[in-house]
Amino acid sequence: MPQSGSRAKNLRQSRKRKLRNLGRKRTMKEAIKAVGRVIEEGDAEATAAALRVAQQAIDKAVKQGLLKKNTGSRRKSRLARIALAAGE
């Protein structure tokens, strides 16, 4: 347990931030998994829509500092490549 008031406050803040970040990461991961599910169904329009939502979620995670810029770009690129291969 923290000994000083400032350390206790810092602990409260970090716990709150951790919960917030976990929720944001969960949202991003669910969007990415949705792309995989739609690809298995084989619907091209639904795949494009799910891909767009997932890319937006990744961009938002980068903007919020959950992912580094290059990590976000890499994930978007890999998703797009998988979606393109599924469409062929």
Secondary structure by P-SEA (a helix, b strand, c coil): ccccaaaaaaaaaaaaaaaaaaaaaaaaaaaaaaaaaaaaaccaaaaaaaaaaaaaaaaaaaaaccccaaaaaaaaaaaaaaaaaaac
